[in-house]
Amino acid sequence: MKITPEEVRHVAELANLALTGAEIARMSRDMDEILTHMDKLNELDTSNVEPMAQVLYAADETATLREDRERATLGNAEALKNAPLAGAGYYKVPRVIDPHGSQRG
């Protein structure tokens, strides 16, 4: 096993995540599978593959990038024009956090 449950716990603590024992076991297995797959990819012979600076490096005439030019910004009214619900100059969205601290599912 490449990733131990202790390592998963450590990373979870760094990310301020509270994982259950079952989640730690699952994450450990999943990460181990990912690293095993990466080892398989590392077995490929890439000695004849030329390094690339970026995907569009040699595709100037077919590049999908537009010219960078200054233009007027989108106004508030225009930005809210297609909003399903707007008010006071903002998008209105359904409440997802209870003001008393519990989350809705």
C-alpha positions in Angstrom: 0.0 0.0 0.0 1.4 3.4 -1.1 -0.9 5.6 1.0 -1.4 4.6 4.6 -4.5 5.6 6.7 -2.2 7.7 8.9 -1.2 9.7 5.8 -4.8 10.2 4.8 -5.6 11.4 8.4 -2.6 13.8 8.3 -3.7 15.3 4.9 -7.3 15.5 6.2 -6.1 17.4 9.3 -4.1 19.8 7.1 -7.2 20.4 5.0 -9.3 20.8 8.2 -11.5 17.8 7.1 -13.2 15.5 9.6 -13.3 12.0 8.0 -14.9 8.9 9.4 -12.9 5.6 9.7 -14.8 4.3 6.6 -13.9 7.5 4.6 -10.3 7.2 5.6 -10.2 3.6 4.4 -11.9 4.4 1.1 -9.6 7.4 0.5 -6.6 5.3 1.2 -7.7 2.7 -1.3 -8.7 5.3 -3.9 -5.4 7.2 -3.6 -3.4 3.9 -3.7 -5.2 3.0 -7.0 -4.4 6.4 -8.4 -0.7 6.0 -7.5 -0.6 2.5 -8.9 -2.0 3.8 -12.2 0.6 6.6 -12.2 3.3 3.9 -11.8 1.9 2.2 -14.9 2.0 5.4 -16.8 5.6 6.0 -15.8 6.5 2.7 -17.5 5.7 4.2 -20.9 8.7 5.0 -23.1 8.4 8.8 -23.8 12.0 9.3 -24.9 10.9 10.0 -28.5 8.1 12.4 -27.4 9.1 16.1 -27.9 8.3 18.3 -24.8 5.6 20.9 -25.3 5.4 24.3 -23.8 1.6 24.3 -24.2 -1.1 22.6 -26.2 -1.5 25.4 -28.8 2.3 25.9 -29.2 2.4 24.9 -32.9 -1.2 25.7 -33.8 -1.1 29.5 -34.5 -3.5 29.4 -37.4 -6.0 27.2 -35.5 -5.6 28.6 -32.1 -8.8 29.3 -30.2 -7.5 32.3 -28.3 -8.9 35.7 -29.2 -7.0 38.9 -29.4 -6.8 40.6 -26.0 -8.4 44.0 -26.4 -10.0 46.5 -24.1 -13.8 46.8 -24.2 -16.7 48.2 -22.0 -17.5 46.2 -18.9 -20.9 44.5 -18.5 -23.2 46.7 -16.5 -25.2 45.6 -13.5 -28.6 45.7 -15.2 -27.2 43.7 -18.2 -25.6 41.1 -15.9 -28.9 40.6 -14.1 -31.1 40.5 -17.2 -31.2 36.7 -17.4 -31.2 36.0 -13.7 -34.1 33.8 -12.6 -34.6 36.1 -9.6 -32.8 39.3 -8.8 -33.3 42.1 -6.3 -31.5 45.2 -5.0 -28.9 44.8 -7.7 -27.9 41.2 -6.8 -28.8 37.6 -7.8 -31.2 36.0 -5.4 -30.6 32.4 -4.6 -32.4 29.9 -2.3 -31.1 29.9 1.3 -28.7 27.0 1.8 -27.5 27.7 5.3 -29.9 28.0 8.3 -29.2 31.2 10.2 -29.2 29.1 13.4 -26.2 27.1 12.2 -27.6 23.9 10.6 -27.3 23.2 6.9 -30.1 22.1 4.7 -29.7 18.9 2.7 
